[in-house]
Amino acid sequence: MSLNGTPRGERLHIAVFGRRNAGKSSVINALGGQETSIVSPVSGTTTDPVYQPMELLPVGPVVLIDTAGLDDVGDLGQQRIHQTMRILNKTDLALLVVDAACGTGEFEQELLRTISDRGIPAIVVLNKIDLLHVQGDESEVGAAGLQAEAALGCKPVPISAATGYGIGELKRLIVASLPKEEDKFRIVGDLLNPGDLAVLVVPIDKAAPKGRLILPQQQTIRDIMECDAVAVVTKEQELGHTLASLGRKPKVVITDSQAFLKAQADTPKDVWLTSFSILFARYKGDLPRLVRGVQAISRLNDGDRVLIAEACTHHRQSDDIATVKIPRWLREITGRRLQIEHAAGSDFPEGLSQYSLIIHCGACILNRRAMLHRIEEAAAVGVPIVNYGVFIAYVHGVFPRAIEMFPSAMLAWEDELSFG
């Protein structure tokens, strides 16, 4: 990805589902206007999910996801189907592609039920209508559409990915079905007014590529600028001098979690103080639920298993946050002999119920739906979950100040205190 490219976690995810050879890859290519997915008359050409970023105006950056066929066969086919269904965990809009000549059946009906149960908007795409036209009877297109509508309970969009017919209408429906700009979550911009000052405390992170800020910092600066507020960036040892030289108090100080103690000491008590990771807990997930998970730390016992989960894999530093610092802080604050395990990647490990606590990264590479799914997975088996920023603020004694700018999070914290 280029420096100016929109990260995948910031793009709305549009996943394309359907049987083998229904034309899913052709639909991806037609929407993107270029040959990015492999198209072949051989069934099962797409085996693993394929991600294709594109700009869809007026929505903006999206990512199209090509998937394996829902009717794949054999043991390997079943694994591919399982992988395809997992894509729903991150899907903002589902396109169900149906071959106009083959019709619909149990595969399509079951998938639509699953999509509906998850609250994901869906569009049924009736593809290959050009083949019905070739047969000389245009009424067959209408008949195929009526059959699909009767079977699936929604009116399909007739298209031909091969000729381009109906692609414009499909794009229009996609735009209408995706979240509008005013419905999107902001990182911090919804809490600022034009002209407000936001001071960002940014240590030079060893894990960041040389000459670059890490992704959450870049995104937060952009969000502040988009709401016409002013971002002032400083290092932790310069925070006191920076605040003294501004001439007026900032609305908020946003710090790297690992500089919380220094930032708290230098930030006036009547100025909001939080961290990039806590902002992302709200932006990508469910901050009140992550705050509720904090109380589980004090209830840990000897032998309890704690999972430290990261969405991405990266080169480990000698003072790595996940494998070195968090385990040390956790043992110091609890005084317990804990079994601490680590997982990285797009899925939690099997047997999630065996853990007494999950500590999750900031999820900067995940989209919101994917992170919410992870939180729901933990809730389903009764395992408390926090994210790095919430955890670090708590163990460093910066609670509840680090969340006081978020009323719903404060309410969750007070509820947990009274319950405890």
N, C-alpha and C positions, 0 to 999 in steps of 0.2 A: 504494500500500500504506500502511496506517496505521502509526503508530509501534509499535503492539503486534502488528501482523500478522507471521506467520512468513514470512521470505523464501523465495522459490521454491527457492533453492539448498539450503534446509534441509528441504524437503518431499520425501517419497518420490514418485517419478514413476511414474504408472500410465498407460500409453499404450494407446489403443484402436485396433485395426487391423481391416481387413476390406474386402470389396468395396464398390463404390458401392451405396448404398441397402440395405445389410445392416442398417441401424438403429444405426450406431455413435453418432450424435448422440443418438438416443433413449435408448440405454443410459447415456450420460453424464448426461443429464437425470434419468433414473430413479435413478441412484446418488446424484446430488447433491440430489435432491428439489426441483429447480427448473428452469425452462426457461432454460438458459444457452447451449446450442448450438442453432443454427437447424436445424429439422427440416422436410424437404420431400420429397414423392414424386418430385421431379426428381432424377435421378442426378447425382452430382458437386456437390452443394450445398456441401459442405466442401471448400475448395480449399487453404487454408494451415492449418498446425497451430493449434489453438485450445487455450489453457491455462485450466483451470478449477480454482482452489484450493477445497478443501473440508476439513472435519474428518471423519475416519473413525475412530470409536471402536471398539476401544480403542487403535488405532494412533496417532491424532493427526492433525496436518496432512499432507495429501497434495495432489498436483496431478494432475488428470485431463487427458490430452492427446487431443484429437479430431484425427483425421488424414484425409487425402484417401484415396479408394478405391484399392485395390491394382490394380484393373482399369481405371484411367482410360485414356483413349485420346488419340491425337494427340501432336504434339510438346509442347504445353503439359501434357498429361496425363502424359507421361513425366517432365517436370520435377517435377510434383507427386508422382509415385511416388518419385522420387529424394529429394525433400524428406521424404517420409514415412519412407523407410528410414533417413534420417539421425537420425530421432527415436530409433531404437534405441540410439544412442550415449549417451543419457541415461536410458534406460528401466530402472526397477527391477522392474517387473512388466508383462507384456504381456497384454492381453485381445484374443483373436481372435474377432470377432463373425461368426457364420455365419447366413445367412438359412435358416431351417428348411425352407422350401419349395424353395429353390434348390440346397441341398446344398453340397458342397465340391469342390475341384479343385486344379489345379496352383498357383494363387495361394496358397491356404492351406497346402499342403504345403511349398512353397518357403519361405514365411515362417517356418513352425515349424522347419524345418531351420536357418534362419539364427538364429532365436532360441535354439535349443538349442546351436548352435556358440558362441554368445556367453555361454552360461551364465546366461541370463535366464529366470526362472520364467515360465510362461505358463498361462493358463486359456482354454479354448475355450468360447465362449458361444453357445448355440443359441437365436437370437432369433426372434420372431414365431410362437411356437407357438400363439398364439391364433388365427391364421389357419388352422392345421390343425384346431383344435377346431371352428371354424366350419363346416368341411366335413363335420362330423358323425362323424368317426372318430378317436377319441382314440388308437387304436393307431398312427396315422400319426406321432404325436409320438415314440413309442418307436422306430419304424422309422427316422425321421430321425436320432434320436440314435445308433442302431446304425450307420447309414451313415457318420455323421461320425466315430464312434469307429474304425471299420474303416479309414477313409481317412487319419485323422490320428494314430492310435495312442494317443489319450487320450480319456477319457470327458468329453463336453461337459456344461455346465450348462444345462438347458432353462429359458428365461425368456420373458416377454413384457414388453418395455419399455413397451408401450402400456397394459397392464392392471396391471402391477406384479408379476405372478406370477413367483416365483423370485428376485426382487431381494434378498430377505433372505438366501437361501442363497448367492447370488453374493457378497454383502458378507462373509459368513462365510468363504468360500473365499479371498477377497482378503486378509482379515485373517490367515488361516492361512498364506498364501503370502509375505507381506511379512516383512522382517527383524524379529526381536523386539528389544525395548529393550536386552537384554543383548548383542545382536549388533552394535549400532550403535557407530560410532566416536565417541569423545569428543574434545573439543578439548584439554583438559588435566585434566579431572575424574578420569580413571582413574589419574592419577599423584599425586593428592592424597588425604589422609585427612581425616576430619571435624576441624575446628578448625585445620587448617594455614593459614598465612598466605601469600597470593599477592599480591605488589606489582606493580601494572600501571603502567608508565610511558607516559603518554598525552600527547604534545604536542597542542596545539590545531591540528588539521589544517585548512589553508586550503580543501581540497577538500570537507570535510564541511559539510553544511547548518548554518547558524547555530543554535546551541543544541543540537546533537546530536553524539554520538560516531559514528565511522564503524562500519560493520557488524561487522567482526571484533572490535572492542573490545566492542561490545554483547554479542555472542554469547559471548565469552570470560568476561565478568562473569557472565552467566547460567549458564554451565557450571560455574563455580566455586561459585556459590550452590547449584546443584542437588546438589553432592556434600558440602554442609554445611561447606565451607571458607570462609575469609574473604578477600574481595577488598578491597585497599587501593589506591586510585587516586591517582596523583600526577603532576606534570609533571617533565620531565627535570631542570630546575634545582633541584627540591625533593627529588630522590631521596635524596641523602645525609642531609639533615635528617630525612626520613621514616623511613629505616632506623634512624637513631639514636634516634628517639622511640618505636619500636615496643615496646621492652622485651624482645623475643626475635627471633631471626632468622627471616626468612620461609623457606618451603620453596623458593620460586622467585620470580625477578624476570622479568617479561615486558615487553619494551619494544617500542615502535615501532622498526622496523629502522633508521630514519634517526637514532635516538638511541642506537645501539649503543655507540659509543665512550664517551659520557658514562656510560651505564649500566654498562659494564664497569669503568670507573674507580671507580665508587662502590659496586659490589656485592662483598661479601666472596667470596673464592675458594671457600669451602665452601658457597656458596649457588648453586643452579642459576640460569643466565641463558640466556634464549632470547628469541625475538621472536614477535609475533602471526603474522607471515607464515610462520615455520618451523612453528609449531603448525598452521597451516592446510595446510602442505605435507604433514603427516602425516594431518590430519583429512580432507582432501579428496582426497589423492593417494597417492603412494608416496615417502615421505621418503628411504629408502635409495637409490632410483634417482635422485632429484633431487640427492642428495649426490654420487653417483658422477659426475654431469654437471659438477661444479665443476672437476674436473681438466682438462676441455677448454679452460678459459679460458687456461691456461698454454701450450696447444698451438696457439693461434690464430696465423695468419700474415697478412702483408699481403695485402689483397684478399679475405680470407674474408668471407662474408656471415653476419650475425648477425640473427636475428629476435627482436624484442621483442613479445610477444603479450599482449594484454589481453582478458579475456572480456567486458568491458562497454565502452561508449563514454561519455565524459563531457567536460565542458568542460575544456580544458587551461589550467593555470596557467602563469605565466611560468617557474617552477622545476619544471615537471612531472617526475615521477619517471621516466616511460617515455621521454619525448622529449628530456629535458635531462640529468637527473642520471645515470641508468644509462649512457647513451652516454659521458658525460664520465668516469665511474669506469672504464668498460671500456677506454677509450683510455689512461687514466693507468696502469692496472695492466699492460696488455699492451705499450704503446708501439708498437702496430701501427696501420697505416692500414686500418681495417675498413669494410666496407659494411654499415651498420646500417639495417635496415628495420623497419617497424612494422605490426602488424595488430591489429584490434579486432573483436570479434563472436563469434558462436557457432561459427565454423569456422576452421581454419588455411587459409592460402592454398594454391593449387595449387603443385606442385613443391617439396615440403618437403625433398627430399633435397639441394637446392642449398645448404642452410644448414649451417654448421659448428657452430652452437650456437643453442638456443632459450632465451630468458629469459622465463619466464611469470609473470603476476601471481599474486596469492594465491588467485584463483578463488573469492572469497567468494560470487559469484552463481551459480556452477555447483554441481550436485550431485556427489557423489563419483564416480558412474559416468561422468559426462561428463568429469571431469578425468582419471580413469584412462584413458579412451579416448584423450585427447590425448597422454598419456604413451606409450601403446602405439603411437599413430600415429608418434611420433618414433622410438621404438625400432625399428619395422618398417623404417624407411629408414636406420637407423644414425646418427641425429642426437642428440647429447647434449642434455639438457634440464635446466634448473635453474629455481627460482622466485625471485621477488624477494628474499625473506628469506634464502634460502641464498646467493644471489649477494652481497647486501650484507654479510652476515656475513663472507664470504670476502674480499672486496676491502677491508674495513676491518680485517682481521687478527683477527677474533673467532673464527675456527675454531681448534681444534675445540670450544672451550668452549661455543659456542652450540648444539651438538648432543650434548653429553656426557650429558644426561639421557635420551637415546634410544639404547639399546644397539645396535639393528639399524643405526641410522644411523652410529654410531661404527665398527661393523664394516665397513660399506661404505666409509667414509672411509679406514680403515686398509688395506683391500684395494686401493683405488685408489692409495694412497701406495706400497705395495709393488709394484704393477703398473707404476706410473710410473717 
